[in-house]
Amino acid sequence: MNWDAIGTIAEVVGAAAVVGTLIYLAIQIRQGNDNDRVQGIQQLGRDYAAHTAVVTSNEMVGSFMKGLKRYGDLSPEERAKFEYCVGGYINLGEAALYHAEVSRLQEALEMLSAYLGPRVFAYPGFREWWRHGDRGGFAESTQDWVDEQIANNTETPPFWEYGDG
């Protein structure tokens, strides 16, 4: 065997090794992306559960429910509580928007929209707060998303029933 044949064999083996390495890396990147997507959805779920636990606590739930009915009827203390509650949900939407843009977690954003629609966006008090509140703390894409959710939920029946109290 001459050196030219050995060189050719070495090049073929080297090329096969490069192709094999690229295939391996592609599989690893895909698995990493899948894991990132799962972790992103899980984290959004944990964040939603944690915020909902605060919103439904004895200290907050009355202000939240009263504010959903009519924001203008809230005392200054109740307004602060209500704004914390709805602001936290909007922050979750903002996080889901971010994940949808960078991680392609569109399904997380769709699930959050479907869940918050009848539970927050369908209420006149929320819409009143959103129209008159300070939107400066939210990104423009988040503001557009909330506006879209309000428009999509104007005919949605509210999830929670509330009395006049």
C-alpha atoms as an extended CHARMM CRD file, in Angstrom:
* protein
*
       165  EXT
         1         1  MET       CA              0.0000000000        0.0000000000        0.0000000000  PROA      1               0.0000000000
         2         2  ASN       CA              1.3800000000        3.3940000000       -0.8900000000  PROA      2               0.0000000000
         3         3  TRP       CA              1.1590000000        6.6530000000        0.9970000000  PROA      3               0.0000000000
         4         4  ASP       CA             -1.4560000000        8.1070000000       -1.3860000000  PROA      4               0.0000000000
         5         5  ALA       CA             -3.8600000000        5.2560000000       -0.6040000000  PROA      5               0.0000000000
         6         6  ILE       CA             -3.2450000000        5.6090000000        3.1360000000  PROA      6               0.0000000000
         7         7  GLY       CA             -3.8560000000        9.3940000000        2.8820000000  PROA      7               0.0000000000
         8         8  THR       CA             -7.1170000000        8.8210000000        0.9970000000  PROA      8               0.0000000000
         9         9  ILE       CA             -8.3230000000        6.2890000000        3.5620000000  PROA      9               0.0000000000
        10        10  ALA       CA             -7.4270000000        8.7080000000        6.3760000000  PROA      10              0.0000000000
        11        11  GLU       CA             -9.3940000000       11.4920000000        4.6830000000  PROA      11              0.0000000000
        12        12  VAL       CA            -12.4600000000        9.2630000000        4.2970000000  PROA      12              0.0000000000
        13        13  VAL       CA            -12.2430000000        8.1520000000        7.9190000000  PROA      13              0.0000000000
        14        14  GLY       CA            -11.7920000000       11.7940000000        9.0100000000  PROA      14              0.0000000000
        15        15  ALA       CA            -14.7790000000       12.9400000000        6.9430000000  PROA      15              0.0000000000
        16        16  ALA       CA            -16.9230000000       10.1330000000        8.3930000000  PROA      16              0.0000000000
        17        17  ALA       CA            -15.8360000000       11.1670000000       11.8980000000  PROA      17              0.0000000000
        18        18  VAL       CA            -16.8120000000       14.7850000000       11.2140000000  PROA      18              0.0000000000
        19        19  VAL       CA            -20.2170000000       13.7350000000        9.8640000000  PROA      19              0.0000000000
        20        20  GLY       CA            -20.7570000000       11.4340000000       12.8510000000  PROA      20              0.0000000000
        21        21  THR       CA            -19.7830000000       14.2230000000       15.2420000000  PROA      21              0.0000000000
        22        22  LEU       CA            -22.1970000000       16.6490000000       13.5520000000  PROA      22              0.0000000000
        23        23  ILE       CA            -25.0400000000       14.1440000000       13.7930000000  PROA      23              0.0000000000
        24        24  TYR       CA            -24.2550000000       13.5480000000       17.4570000000  PROA      24              0.0000000000
        25        25  LEU       CA            -24.1810000000       17.3030000000       18.1720000000  PROA      25              0.0000000000
        26        26  ALA       CA            -27.4670000000       17.8450000000       16.3300000000  PROA      26              0.0000000000
        27        27  ILE       CA            -29.1240000000       15.1660000000       18.4630000000  PROA      27              0.0000000000
        28        28  GLN       CA            -27.6900000000       16.6730000000       21.6490000000  PROA      28              0.0000000000
        29        29  ILE       CA            -28.8440000000       20.1880000000       20.6970000000  PROA      29              0.0000000000
        30        30  ARG       CA            -32.3350000000       18.9220000000       19.9070000000  PROA      30              0.0000000000
        31        31  GLN       CA            -32.5480000000       17.0820000000       23.2380000000  PROA      31              0.0000000000
        32        32  GLY       CA            -31.2790000000       20.2010000000       25.0040000000  PROA      32              0.0000000000
        33        33  ASN       CA            -33.9230000000       22.3300000000       23.3010000000  PROA      33              0.0000000000
        34        34  ASP       CA            -36.6460000000       19.8520000000       24.2520000000  PROA      34              0.0000000000
        35        35  ASN       CA            -35.4280000000       19.8820000000       27.8540000000  PROA      35              0.0000000000
        36        36  ASP       CA            -35.3790000000       23.7020000000       27.8540000000  PROA      36              0.0000000000
        37        37  ARG       CA            -38.9600000000       23.7800000000       26.5730000000  PROA      37              0.0000000000
        38        38  VAL       CA            -40.1470000000       21.3640000000       29.2430000000  PROA      38              0.0000000000
        39        39  GLN       CA            -38.3220000000       23.2680000000       31.9750000000  PROA      39              0.0000000000
        40        40  GLY       CA            -39.7560000000       26.5660000000       30.7230000000  PROA      40              0.0000000000
        41        41  ILE       CA            -43.3100000000       25.2380000000       30.8300000000  PROA      41              0.0000000000
        42        42  GLN       CA            -42.7360000000       23.7130000000       34.2580000000  PROA      42              0.0000000000
        43        43  GLN       CA            -41.3110000000       26.9760000000       35.6090000000  PROA      43              0.0000000000
        44        44  LEU       CA            -44.2360000000       28.9860000000       34.2550000000  PROA      44              0.0000000000
        45        45  GLY       CA            -46.5950000000       26.4930000000       35.8960000000  PROA      45              0.0000000000
        46        46  ARG       CA            -44.7830000000       26.8030000000       39.2220000000  PROA      46              0.0000000000
        47        47  ASP       CA            -44.7710000000       30.6000000000       38.9900000000  PROA      47              0.0000000000
        48        48  TYR       CA            -48.4840000000       30.6370000000       38.1700000000  PROA      48              0.0000000000
        49        49  ALA       CA            -49.2900000000       28.3310000000       41.0920000000  PROA      49              0.0000000000
        50        50  ALA       CA            -47.1910000000       30.4110000000       43.4910000000  PROA      50              0.0000000000
        51        51  HSD       CA            -48.8150000000       33.6800000000       42.4150000000  PROA      51              0.0000000000
        52        52  THR       CA            -52.2940000000       32.1790000000       42.5340000000  PROA      52              0.0000000000
        53        53  ALA       CA            -51.6190000000       30.9820000000       46.0810000000  PROA      53              0.0000000000
        54        54  VAL       CA            -50.8820000000       34.5830000000       47.0770000000  PROA      54              0.0000000000
        55        55  VAL       CA            -53.8920000000       35.9640000000       45.1880000000  PROA      55              0.0000000000
        56        56  THR       CA            -56.2580000000       33.4980000000       46.8250000000  PROA      56              0.0000000000
        57        57  SER       CA            -54.9000000000       34.0510000000       50.3230000000  PROA      57              0.0000000000
        58        58  ASN       CA            -57.3110000000       35.4920000000       52.8780000000  PROA      58              0.0000000000
        59        59  GLU       CA            -55.4350000000       38.7810000000       52.8090000000  PROA      59              0.0000000000
        60        60  MET       CA            -55.6810000000       39.3080000000       49.0420000000  PROA      60              0.0000000000
        61        61  VAL       CA            -58.6810000000       37.4530000000       47.6280000000  PROA      61              0.0000000000
        62        62  GLY       CA            -61.3280000000       39.9540000000       48.7470000000  PROA      62              0.0000000000
        63        63  SER       CA            -59.5810000000       42.8820000000       47.0780000000  PROA      63              0.0000000000
        64        64  PHE       CA            -58.9350000000       40.8030000000       43.9700000000  PROA      64              0.0000000000
        65        65  MET       CA            -62.5440000000       39.7030000000       43.5690000000  PROA      65              0.0000000000
        66        66  LYS       CA            -63.9350000000       43.1500000000       44.3730000000  PROA      66              0.0000000000
        67        67  GLY       CA            -61.5240000000       44.7430000000       41.9020000000  PROA      67              0.0000000000
        68        68  LEU       CA            -62.4900000000       42.3140000000       39.1560000000  PROA      68              0.0000000000
        69        69  LYS       CA            -66.0520000000       43.4910000000       39.5370000000  PROA      69              0.0000000000
        70        70  ARG       CA            -65.3170000000       47.2170000000       39.6360000000  PROA      70              0.0000000000
        71        71  TYR       CA            -61.8820000000       48.7080000000       40.0840000000  PROA      71              0.0000000000
        72        72  GLY       CA            -63.2780000000       52.1620000000       40.8950000000  PROA      72              0.0000000000
        73        73  ASP       CA            -64.9230000000       50.8570000000       44.0900000000  PROA      73              0.0000000000
        74        74  LEU       CA            -61.6040000000       49.8880000000       45.6900000000  PROA      74              0.0000000000
        75        75  SER       CA            -60.0290000000       51.7790000000       48.5700000000  PROA      75              0.0000000000
        76        76  PRO       CA            -56.3700000000       52.7920000000       48.1460000000  PROA      76              0.0000000000
        77        77  GLU       CA            -55.2460000000       49.7330000000       50.1500000000  PROA      77              0.0000000000
        78        78  GLU       CA            -57.4840000000       47.4320000000       48.1070000000  PROA      78              0.0000000000
        79        79  ARG       CA            -56.1930000000       48.9850000000       44.8770000000  PROA      79              0.0000000000
        80        80  ALA       CA            -52.6100000000       48.2050000000       45.8810000000  PROA      80              0.0000000000
        81        81  LYS       CA            -53.5490000000       44.5870000000       46.5590000000  PROA      81              0.0000000000
        82        82  PHE       CA            -55.5440000000       44.3020000000       43.3310000000  PROA      82              0.0000000000
        83        83  GLU       CA            -52.7270000000       45.8230000000       41.2820000000  PROA      83              0.0000000000
        84        84  TYR       CA            -50.2710000000       43.3670000000       42.8120000000  PROA      84              0.0000000000
        85        85  CYS       CA            -52.5730000000       40.4900000000       41.9040000000  PROA      85              0.0000000000
        86        86  VAL       CA            -53.2700000000       41.4270000000       38.2940000000  PROA      86              0.0000000000
        87        87  GLY       CA            -49.7590000000       42.7620000000       37.7440000000  PROA      87              0.0000000000
        88        88  GLY       CA            -48.3650000000       39.3830000000       38.7370000000  PROA      88              0.0000000000
        89        89  TYR       CA            -50.5740000000       37.6440000000       36.2030000000  PROA      89              0.0000000000
        90        90  ILE       CA            -49.4970000000       40.0650000000       33.5010000000  PROA      90              0.0000000000
        91        91  ASN       CA            -45.8710000000       39.4250000000       34.4670000000  PROA      91              0.0000000000
        92        92  LEU       CA            -46.5270000000       35.7260000000       33.9170000000  PROA      92              0.0000000000
        93        93  GLY       CA            -47.9030000000       36.5940000000       30.4900000000  PROA      93              0.0000000000
        94        94  GLU       CA            -44.7960000000       38.6520000000       29.8060000000  PROA      94              0.0000000000
        95        95  ALA       CA            -42.5900000000       35.6840000000       30.7570000000  PROA      95              0.0000000000
        96        96  ALA       CA            -44.6320000000       33.4040000000       28.5000000000  PROA      96              0.0000000000
        97        97  LEU       CA            -44.2880000000       35.9110000000       25.6460000000  PROA      97              0.0000000000
        98        98  TYR       CA            -40.5370000000       35.9130000000       26.1400000000  PROA      98              0.0000000000
        99        99  HSD       CA            -40.4030000000       32.1170000000       26.1550000000  PROA      99              0.0000000000
       100       100  ALA       CA            -42.5930000000       31.9810000000       23.0630000000  PROA      100             0.0000000000
       101       101  GLU       CA            -40.1950000000       34.2950000000       21.2380000000  PROA      101             0.0000000000
       102       102  VAL       CA            -36.8620000000       32.7600000000       22.2340000000  PROA      102             0.0000000000
       103       103  SER       CA            -37.7040000000       29.1500000000       23.0260000000  PROA      103             0.0000000000
       104       104  ARG       CA            -40.6840000000       28.5720000000       20.7880000000  PROA      104             0.0000000000
       105       105  LEU       CA            -42.9500000000       27.8770000000       23.7500000000  PROA      105             0.0000000000
       106       106  GLN       CA            -46.0330000000       29.1100000000       21.9500000000  PROA      106             0.0000000000
       107       107  GLU       CA            -48.1620000000       26.4310000000       23.6110000000  PROA      107             0.0000000000
       108       108  ALA       CA            -47.3290000000       27.8370000000       27.0650000000  PROA      108             0.0000000000
       109       109  LEU       CA            -48.5360000000       31.2700000000       26.0020000000  PROA      109             0.0000000000
       110       110  GLU       CA            -51.7120000000       29.7840000000       24.5280000000  PROA      110             0.0000000000
       111       111  MET       CA            -52.4390000000       27.8230000000       27.7190000000  PROA      111             0.0000000000
       112       112  LEU       CA            -51.8760000000       30.9040000000       29.8680000000  PROA      112             0.0000000000
       113       113  SER       CA            -54.1210000000       33.0110000000       27.6280000000  PROA      113             0.0000000000
       114       114  ALA       CA            -56.8890000000       30.4240000000       27.7420000000  PROA      114             0.0000000000
       115       115  TYR       CA            -56.6460000000       30.1510000000       31.5040000000  PROA      115             0.0000000000
       116       116  LEU       CA            -56.3810000000       33.8550000000       32.3560000000  PROA      116             0.0000000000
       117       117  GLY       CA            -59.0010000000       34.9270000000       29.8290000000  PROA      117             0.0000000000
       118       118  PRO       CA            -62.0820000000       33.9700000000       31.8460000000  PROA      118             0.0000000000
       119       119  ARG       CA            -60.3180000000       34.2950000000       35.2210000000  PROA      119             0.0000000000
       120       120  VAL       CA            -58.9650000000       37.8390000000       34.8200000000  PROA      120             0.0000000000
       121       121  PHE       CA            -59.4010000000       39.4770000000       31.4080000000  PROA      121             0.0000000000
       122       122  ALA       CA            -63.1670000000       38.9040000000       31.1670000000  PROA      122             0.0000000000
       123       123  TYR       CA            -63.9210000000       41.0730000000       34.1900000000  PROA      123             0.0000000000
       124       124  PRO       CA            -64.9510000000       44.7190000000       33.8250000000  PROA      124             0.0000000000
       125       125  GLY       CA            -62.8230000000       45.7420000000       36.8140000000  PROA      125             0.0000000000
       126       126  PHE       CA            -59.6950000000       44.3980000000       35.1680000000  PROA      126             0.0000000000
       127       127  ARG       CA            -60.4680000000       46.2240000000       31.9210000000  PROA      127             0.0000000000
       128       128  GLU       CA            -61.1250000000       49.4280000000       33.8760000000  PROA      128             0.0000000000
       129       129  TRP       CA            -57.7920000000       49.0620000000       35.6890000000  PROA      129             0.0000000000
       130       130  TRP       CA            -55.9620000000       48.3490000000       32.4470000000  PROA      130             0.0000000000
       131       131  ARG       CA            -57.4560000000       51.3930000000       30.6920000000  PROA      131             0.0000000000
       132       132  HSD       CA            -56.5580000000       53.7820000000       33.5090000000  PROA      132             0.0000000000
       133       133  GLY       CA            -53.5050000000       52.1260000000       35.0680000000  PROA      133             0.0000000000
       134       134  ASP       CA            -49.8120000000       52.7130000000       34.5930000000  PROA      134             0.0000000000
       135       135  ARG       CA            -48.6540000000       50.4350000000       31.7930000000  PROA      135             0.0000000000
       136       136  GLY       CA            -45.0830000000       51.7440000000       31.9220000000  PROA      136             0.0000000000
       137       137  GLY       CA            -43.8130000000       48.7240000000       33.8120000000  PROA      137             0.0000000000
       138       138  PHE       CA            -44.7360000000       46.3540000000       30.9980000000  PROA      138             0.0000000000
       139       139  ALA       CA            -43.0630000000       45.8530000000       27.6340000000  PROA      139             0.0000000000
       140       140  GLU       CA            -44.9340000000       47.0750000000       24.5720000000  PROA      140             0.0000000000
       141       141  SER       CA            -45.3720000000       43.4850000000       23.3720000000  PROA      141             0.0000000000
       142       142  THR       CA            -46.9460000000       42.6390000000       26.7430000000  PROA      142             0.0000000000
       143       143  GLN       CA            -49.3040000000       45.6040000000       26.4990000000  PROA      143             0.0000000000
       144       144  ASP       CA            -50.3230000000       44.4780000000       23.0040000000  PROA      144             0.0000000000
       145       145  TRP       CA            -50.8710000000       40.9290000000       24.3090000000  PROA      145             0.0000000000
       146       146  VAL       CA            -53.1010000000       42.1620000000       27.1600000000  PROA      146             0.0000000000
       147       147  ASP       CA            -55.0850000000       44.3480000000       24.7380000000  PROA      147             0.0000000000
       148       148  GLU       CA            -55.5610000000       41.3050000000       22.5030000000  PROA      148             0.0000000000
       149       149  GLN       CA            -56.6720000000       39.1810000000       25.4700000000  PROA      149             0.0000000000
       150       150  ILE       CA            -59.2030000000       41.8030000000       26.5150000000  PROA      150             0.0000000000
       151       151  ALA       CA            -60.5650000000       41.9730000000       22.9670000000  PROA      151             0.0000000000
       152       152  ASN       CA            -60.7940000000       38.1640000000       22.8240000000  PROA      152             0.0000000000
       153       153  ASN       CA            -62.6020000000       37.9380000000       26.1650000000  PROA      153             0.0000000000
       154       154  THR       CA            -65.2260000000       40.6810000000       25.9720000000  PROA      154             0.0000000000
       155       155  GLU       CA            -67.9560000000       38.0790000000       25.4530000000  PROA      155             0.0000000000
       156       156  THR       CA            -66.3630000000       35.4700000000       27.7220000000  PROA      156             0.0000000000
       157       157  PRO       CA            -68.4510000000       34.7400000000       30.8110000000  PROA      157             0.0000000000
       158       158  PRO       CA            -66.4600000000       35.3720000000       33.9840000000  PROA      158             0.0000000000
       159       159  PHE       CA            -65.1450000000       32.2450000000       35.6470000000  PROA      159             0.0000000000
       160       160  TRP       CA            -65.9300000000       33.2780000000       39.2100000000  PROA      160             0.0000000000
       161       161  GLU       CA            -69.3590000000       34.3500000000       40.2940000000  PROA      161             0.0000000000
       162       162  TYR       CA            -69.4480000000       37.3050000000       42.6200000000  PROA      162             0.0000000000
       163       163  GLY       CA            -72.1850000000       38.9790000000       44.5410000000  PROA      163             0.0000000000
       164       164  ASP       CA            -72.6770000000       42.6450000000       45.2320000000  PROA      164             0.0000000000
       165       165  GLY       CA            -70.4220000000       42.5510000000       48.3360000000  PROA      165             0.0000000000
